[in-house]
Amino acid sequence: MPLRWNPDLTPEEVTAETLFRQRRLFMKGALATTVSTLLASSANHLLAASHAALPRIQKGVVTLDENQTPFKDVSTYTNFYELGSGKSTPAANAERLPLDTWQISVEGAFQQTGPFTLQQLLQGHPLQERIYRFRCVEGWSMVIPWIGFPLRDLLSRLQPTQAARYIVFETLYDPAHLPGQTEKTLPWPYREGLRLDEAMHPLTILAVGMYDRHLPPQNGAPLRLVVPWKYGFKSIKSIVRIRASYEQPQTTWNQMAPNEYGFYANVNPEVSHPRWPQNKERRIGELLRRPTLPFNGYAEQVAHLYKDMDLQKFF
Ligand code: MTE
C-alpha cells in the first residue's frame, strides 16, 4: 500500500518534494492553479453551501493503491456532534450549519492576525487532491480523496512568531443553529491542536472538498483539518478560529476523558483505547477486519517527529 507522492514542483511544493525525495515518488505533471478565479465573484455561501464540483484541482498529489470508500458512506456515516450524536444525524441536520457569512479569526502568535473571510483565507492556495486513509479511534476506517492544500502554506503566509509552538483550531459556536451545542455532550466549542512541526508537516492539510466537490456540511464545510496519521477526532471540522500559542492547548476529547484520548492521538496498533482495541480496524464496506498500521501507514513520513517520545505514554 504505497503512498505515492506526486508534487507538481510548484515553488510551494519543492520543499515537500525534497522531503520525500528518497522515498517512493511518483512524478506526473499537472498544472497548479489557484482558487482565486473561482472565488473572485463568489459569496462565501457559493463556495461552501452546495455540494457542487470544484474546478481546477491538481490531481494525484498523494495517491494510494487502495479502494476509495464510496462517497455515500463517507457523507452519511459521520461524527459531527454539533449536528447530532448519531452517525447519520449530521447529514440529516446538514442545512443547519450556517455557511453564508463564514469568517475565520486568526489570533495569537502570528505576524498576520485578524478576521479573514473564507475567500481571503483560501486566496492563492492551489487545490490538490490527496487520497488518504482516515482512521477513527472507534475502530473504523475509510479511504477518502480530499481536496485541499497544505496547512503549512497558510501558516507561512500568517508567519508564526517565535512564541508559536502550537496551532489551535476551533469550530463555530452557535447553539441557536447547531442542535448538538444545546446539549452537554462535549465542552463547546470543539477545539483541537497540533504541535507546530506537526502543523507544518507536508501531509497535514486544510480540506475544502472531497471527491472533487465541496465538502458537505456534515463532513466539515467549509474548511476542516485533515491529519492522516492521527485518529479522526484530531481532524476538526468547520473551523472558525486559528490561533498560534506558546502553551499546549486544552483539546476537546482530551478534556472530556484524558485517559481515553491523548493530545497526540497518533494511530498506534499497540496502544488500546479502554473501549476499543486498536490493533485491528474495519474498513467501511468490508467484512473482515484488517490490521491497523502504525501512524495509519504514514510512519515513513512522520515517525521522526516523535523519535524521542514514549508513544505508550504520549498517546
Ligand atoms: N469536528 C467537530 N467540530 N465536531 C466533531 O464532532 N468529530 C471528530 C472529527 N472532527 C468532530 C470533528 C471525529 S470523532 C471524527 S472521527 C472525525 O471528525 C469524523 O470525520 P468524518 O465524519 O468526516 O468521517
Residues whose N, C-alpha, C, O or C-beta is under 5 A from the ligand:
A	BS01	MTE	V74 Y77 T78 N79 F80 Y81 E82 C136 T171 Y190 Q218 N219 G232 F233 S235 I236 K237
